[in-house]
């Protein structure tokens, strides 16, 4: 068993690296002892953000230096699989920011490495811990809507121009698809609420707005907070897009799950508002959220109506009123507890793999005439390795 006084590294000092600050907060005795970034600017940010930590230029240098129990990976998506595999082979526990990988093959490669080395792997699907998802889940578990048969998700990504089209996220070679980088949260929530995994998927979408904006340039040394502004409106007024913009800004997917549930997901990156709407329909009612942070509500309809805006029951959404710091803290605490004690977690690497599978194959579908794609199963030995790592 690993000591409860953990030595943790942060790899990739971009906008999401601040989640490393939660580690010593949620588990006293844990220390951020090392940071890794391939750029001089990133290494300086790491030294400033985590005073006293050793600074390295590469994962290889970190491993060679030794003395690290676990690592938090917050690098660009296309690097996730290689870095995670290196660490797992070195028997270093891994917290991997979602998505697990940008392809199904890479996702399976990471899970195989974790299984073969028997090293803890945790993927940061923090949205399972969010107040809105827990409120929806509790309605389902109480049986208020009967047996789940359909899940619909609408995602209004009002900050999409700033969040995803001014840096590497806009480049398909680094992101794969925003059905992974952005939608992997929601695909995972669909699976969580429906109690199954996608086995057939169809996608449709395109680059309908941001592809036509020609003001583009590199942003060396900057991260998203440096250019974000609510004044960037209307969407066509955005400037300084990434030189390469080839990911879709409107994406839709249809899913059939292994338990017969049907689901849909829609994502648009130039809406005026920014929130997610989930609708879960069961054999005896439906539940829907209005707002997706603290202050919003979840409403249930389980009597017959024509138009009834307020439904038959209403539950408040708990948590922060903006962002997801509360879910980040819970996720980090769960990871560290899992590393030290082996305690089961709310999401397993298998669930993270299934989110990648559905999103990646939906992108293949939408880029190939909306042909249907089947999701292949994990190898049985890898699946069995993780069979006890997740909570029911």
C-alpha positions in Angstrom: 0.0 0.0 0.0 1.2 3.5 -0.9 1.9 5.9 2.0 -0.9 8.3 2.8 1.7 11.1 2.5 1.7 11.3 -1.2 4.3 13.0 -3.5 2.4 14.2 -6.6 3.6 15.7 -9.9 1.6 17.9 -12.2 2.3 17.3 -15.9 1.3 20.1 -18.3 0.9 23.5 -16.7 -1.9 25.0 -18.7 -5.3 26.3 -17.6 -6.5 23.1 -16.0 -3.3 22.5 -14.0 -4.8 24.4 -11.1 -6.7 21.3 -10.1 -3.4 20.2 -8.6 -3.9 22.8 -5.9 -6.7 20.8 -4.6 -4.5 17.8 -3.8 -3.0 19.0 -0.5 -6.3 20.7 0.4 -8.4 17.5 0.2 -5.8 15.2 1.6 -3.4 16.7 4.2 0.1 15.2 3.8 -0.1 15.2 0.1 2.4 17.5 -1.6 3.0 18.7 -5.2 6.7 18.0 -5.4 7.3 18.2 -9.2 5.9 19.9 -12.3 6.6 19.1 -16.0 6.1 21.2 -19.0 7.7 21.2 -22.4 7.7 25.0 -22.7 9.7 27.6 -20.8 6.5 29.6 -20.1 4.8 26.5 -18.7 7.7 25.6 -16.5 7.7 29.2 -15.1 3.9 29.0 -14.5 4.6 25.7 -12.7 7.3 27.1 -10.5 5.0 30.0 -9.6 1.9 27.9 -9.0 3.6 25.2 -7.0 6.4 26.8 -5.1 9.2 24.5 -4.1 8.3 21.8 -6.7 11.1 20.4 -8.9 10.7 21.5 -12.5 11.2 19.1 -15.4 11.2 19.5 -19.2 9.8 16.0 -19.9 8.0 13.0 -18.4 11.2 11.0 -18.9 13.1 13.4 -16.7 10.4 13.2 -14.0 10.5 9.4 -14.0 14.3 9.3 -14.0 14.4 11.7 -11.0 12.1 9.3 -9.0 10.3 10.0 -5.7 6.9 10.5 -7.2 3.9 8.4 -6.1 1.3 9.8 -8.5 0.9 12.3 -11.3 -1.9 14.6 -12.5 -1.9 14.9 -16.3 -3.4 18.1 -17.7 -1.6 18.2 -21.1 -3.3 18.6 -24.5 -5.5 15.7 -25.4 -3.4 14.1 -28.1 -0.6 13.6 -25.5 -2.7 11.8 -22.9 -2.2 8.2 -24.0 1.6 8.3 -24.4 2.2 10.1 -21.1 -0.2 7.9 -19.2 1.3 4.8 -20.6 4.9 5.9 -19.6 3.8 6.6 -16.1 1.9 3.4 -15.6 4.8 1.4 -16.9 6.9 3.2 -14.2 4.3 2.2 -11.6 3.3 5.8 -11.0 -0.5 6.2 -10.2 -2.2 8.4 -12.8 -4.9 11.0 -12.6 -5.7 11.7 -16.3 -7.8 14.8 -17.2 -10.6 13.8 -19.5 -10.8 12.6 -22.1 -8.9 9.4 -21.6 -7.5 9.6 -25.2 -8.4 10.9 -28.6 -9.0 7.5 -30.2 -10.4 4.2 -29.1 -7.2 2.4 -29.9 -5.2 4.8 -27.6 -7.8 4.5 -24.8 -7.5 0.7 -24.9 -3.8 0.9 -24.9 -3.8 3.0 -21.6 -6.3 0.6 -19.9 -4.1 -2.4 -20.9 -1.0 -0.7 -19.4 -2.9 -0.1 -16.2 -4.1 -3.7 -16.0 -0.8 -5.2 -16.9 1.1 -3.2 -14.3 -1.7 -3.2 -11.7 -1.2 0.6 -11.3 -4.0 2.9 -10.3 -5.6 4.8 -13.2 -8.2 7.5 -12.7 -9.8 9.6 -15.3 -11.1 13.1 -14.2 -14.7 12.9 -15.3 -15.6 15.4 -12.6 -19.1 16.0 -13.8 -20.4 12.8 -12.2 -19.8 14.6 -8.9 -21.7 17.8 -9.9 -24.8 18.8 -8.1 -27.0 18.7 -11.3 -25.9 15.1 -12.2 -26.4 13.9 -8.7 -29.8 15.4 -8.5 -30.9 13.7 -11.7 -29.3 10.4 -10.6 -31.2 10.5 -7.3 -34.5 11.0 -9.1 -33.7 8.0 -11.3 -32.6 5.8 -8.4 -35.7 6.7 -6.3 -37.8 5.3 -9.2 -39.7 8.6 -9.7 -39.8 8.2 -13.4 -39.8 4.4 -13.7 -37.3 2.5 -15.9 -35.1 4.8 -18.0 -35.7 4.4 -21.7 -34.4 7.6 -23.4 -31.9 10.4 -22.6 -31.7 13.7 -24.5 -28.9 16.2 -24.0 -28.6 19.7 -25.4 -25.4 21.5 -24.7 -25.3 25.3 -25.3 -21.6 26.1 -25.4 -21.8 29.9 -25.2 -18.1 30.3 -24.5 -17.0 28.0 -27.2 -15.3 30.6 -29.3 -12.9 31.5 -26.5 -12.6 28.0 -25.0 -12.1 25.9 -28.0 -11.2 27.9 -31.2 -8.2 30.0 -30.1 -5.7 27.4 -29.2 -4.9 23.7 -29.8 -8.5 22.6 -29.2 -9.4 23.9 -32.7 -6.9 21.5 -34.3 -8.3 18.1 -35.1 -4.8 16.5 -35.0 -4.6 17.5 -31.3 -8.2 17.2 -30.2 -9.7 14.6 -32.5 -13.2 16.0 -32.0 -15.0 18.2 -29.6 -17.3 15.2 -29.1 -14.4 14.1 -26.9 -12.9 17.2 -25.5 -16.2 18.8 -24.6 -18.9 16.1 -24.9 -17.1 13.3 -23.2 -18.6 14.7 -19.9 -22.1 14.4 -21.3 -21.6 11.0 -23.0 -20.4 9.7 -19.6 -23.4 11.2 -17.8 -25.8 9.6 -20.4 -24.2 6.2 -19.6 -24.3 6.9 -15.8 -28.0 7.9 -15.8 -29.1 5.2 -18.2 -27.1 2.4 -16.6 -25.5 1.2 -19.8 -22.9 1.9 -22.5 -23.3 2.9 -26.1 -23.0 0.1 -28.7 -24.1 1.9 -31.8 -23.6 5.5 -32.8 -24.4 7.9 -35.6 -23.1 11.4 -35.9 -23.8 14.5 -37.9 -22.4 18.1 -37.8 -20.0 20.5 -39.3 -17.8 23.6 -39.0 -20.5 26.2 -39.9 -19.4 29.5 -38.3 -15.8 29.6 -36.9 -14.3 28.1 -40.1 -15.2 31.3 -42.0 -13.4 33.7 -39.6 -10.0 34.6 -41.0 -8.4 36.6 -38.2 -6.0 33.9 -36.8 -2.6 33.9 -35.1 -0.5 32.0 -32.7 -0.7 32.8 -28.9 2.7 31.8 -27.5 2.9 31.8 -23.8 -0.8 32.4 -23.3 -3.6 30.3 -21.8 -7.4 30.7 -22.2 -7.9 33.2 -19.3 -5.5 35.6 -21.1 -8.0 36.1 -24.0 -11.4 35.2 -22.6 -13.9 38.0 -22.6 -17.7 38.1 -22.4 -17.5 41.0 -24.8 -16.6 38.7 -27.6 -20.1 38.9 -29.1 -21.7 38.2 -31.6 -19.7 35.0 -32.5 -18.6 36.3 -35.9 -16.7 39.1 -34.2 -14.2 36.7 -32.6 -10.6 37.5 -33.6 -7.3 35.7 -33.0 -8.5 32.2 -33.7 -6.0 29.3 -33.8 -4.2 29.1 -37.2 -5.7 25.6 -37.7 -9.5 25.4 -37.2 -10.9 22.1 -38.4 -13.1 20.7 -35.6 -16.8 21.0 -35.9 -18.7 23.8 -34.1 -22.0 22.0 -34.4 -22.2 18.3 -33.5 -25.0 15.9 -33.0 -25.0 12.2 -32.2 -27.5 9.4 -31.7 -26.7 6.5 -29.4 -28.2 3.0 -28.8 -27.0 1.5 -25.5 -26.4 -2.1 -24.6 -29.5 -2.1 -22.4 -31.8 -0.8 -25.1 -31.9 2.8 -24.0 -31.8 5.4 -26.8 -30.0 8.7 -26.4 -29.1 11.9 -28.3 -26.6 14.7 -27.8 -26.4 18.1 -29.5 -23.6 20.6 -29.1 -23.3 24.2 -30.4 -20.3 26.5 -29.8 -21.9 29.8 -30.6 -25.0 30.0 -28.5 -25.6 33.2 -26.4 -26.0 31.1 -23.2 -23.8 28.5 -21.6 -25.3 25.5 -19.9 -26.4 21.8 -20.3 -29.9 20.5 -20.4 -30.6 16.9 -19.7 -33.9 15.2 -20.2 -34.3 11.6 -18.9 -37.5 9.8 -19.9 -38.7 6.7 -18.1 -41.7 4.4 -18.2 -43.5 6.4 -15.6 -42.3 10.0 -16.1 -39.4 12.3 -17.0 -36.9 14.5 -15.3 -35.2 17.7 -16.6 -32.8 20.2 -15.3 -33.1 24.0 -15.6 -29.7 25.4 -15.0 -26.7 23.1 -14.3 -25.1 24.7 -11.3 -26.2 25.8 -7.8 -29.4 27.8 -7.9 -30.9 25.8 -10.7 -33.6 23.1 -10.3 -34.5 19.6 -11.4 -38.2 19.1 -12.2 -40.1 15.8 -12.4 -43.2 15.1 -14.4 -44.8 11.8 -13.4 -48.5 12.5 -13.9 -50.4 13.0 -17.2 -50.5 16.6 -18.4 -50.8 18.9 -21.4 -48.6 21.9 -20.5 -47.3 22.0 -17.0 -44.2 24.2 -16.7 -43.4 23.4 -13.1 -43.9 19.7 -13.2 -45.1 17.5 -10.3 -42.0 17.8 -8.1 -39.0 20.1 -8.0 -35.6 19.7 -6.3 -32.8 22.3 -5.9 -29.4 21.8 -7.5 -26.6 22.0 -4.9 -23.1 23.3 -5.4 -21.2 26.2 -6.8 -23.2 28.8 -8.9 -20.5 28.9 -11.6 -17.8 26.5 -12.8 -17.1 23.1 -11.2 -14.6 23.7 -8.4 -16.7 21.6 -6.0 -16.7 18.7 -8.4 -13.0 19.1 -9.0 -12.3 18.9 -5.3 -14.5 15.7 -4.9 -12.8 14.1 -7.9 -9.3 14.8 -6.6 -10.2 13.5 -3.1 -11.6 10.3 -4.6 -8.5 9.8 -6.7 -6.1 10.2 -3.8 -8.2 7.9 -1.6 -8.2 5.3 -4.3 -4.4 5.5 -4.7 -3.8 5.1 -0.9 -6.6 2.6 0.0 -7.9 1.1 -3.3 -11.3 2.4 -2.5 -13.8 2.1 -5.4 -14.5 5.3 -7.4 -17.6 6.9 -9.0 -16.2 6.4 -12.5 -14.0 3.5 -13.6 -11.4 3.6 -16.5 -13.9 1.4 -18.3 -16.6 4.1 -18.2 -14.0 6.7 -19.4 -13.1 4.3 -22.3 -16.7 4.0 -23.2 -17.1 7.8 -23.4 -14.1 7.9 -25.7 -15.5 5.1 -27.8 -18.9 6.7 -28.4 -17.5 10.2 -29.0 -14.7 9.1 -31.3 -16.9 6.9 -33.4 -19.6 9.5 -33.6 -17.0 11.9 -35.1 -16.0 9.2 -37.6 -19.7 8.8 -38.5 -20.3 12.5 -39.0 -17.2 12.8 -41.2 -18.2 9.8 -43.3 -21.8 10.5 -44.4 -23.4 9.7 -41.0 -22.8 6.0 -41.4 -23.6 4.0 -38.2 -20.7 2.6 -36.2 -20.6 -0.3 -33.8 -18.6 0.1 -30.6 -16.2 -2.9 -30.0 -15.9 -4.5 -26.6 -12.8 -4.3 -24.4 -10.7 -7.4 -24.2 -12.1 -9.6 -21.4 -8.9 -9.7 -19.4 -8.7 -5.9 -19.3 -12.4 -5.6 -18.4 -12.1 -8.1 -15.6 -9.1 -6.2 -14.1 -11.3 -3.1 -13.5 -14.5 -5.0 -12.5 -14.2 -4.1 -8.8 -12.8 -0.5 -9.2 -16.0 1.4 -9.5 -19.0 2.0 -7.2 -22.4 0.6 -8.2 
